[in-house]
Amino acid sequence: MNHNQQQRLQNQAVNLLETIEDTAEYFCDEHLISGEQFYVMMKALVDCKLQEFPLDFEQLEEDIYDD
């Protein structure tokens, strides 16, 4: 992964995080749940969703974090 690709990926991750945080705030306020409860539910949903993809997640993490 070259520098431009890394920078693009980092920018996308920041944008995604900001979107998730805005969504978490809205959802928690609307449904009167804690942030902790929101993120626990999100983790469970993400874990289930990732099961649908035929990826080697260990290799993907190595590719992202070892560069």
Buried (B, 14 or more C-beta within 10 A) or exposed (E): EEEEEEEEEEEEEEEEEEEEEEEBEEBBEEEEBEEEEBBEEBEEEEEEEEEEEEEEEEEEEEEEEEE
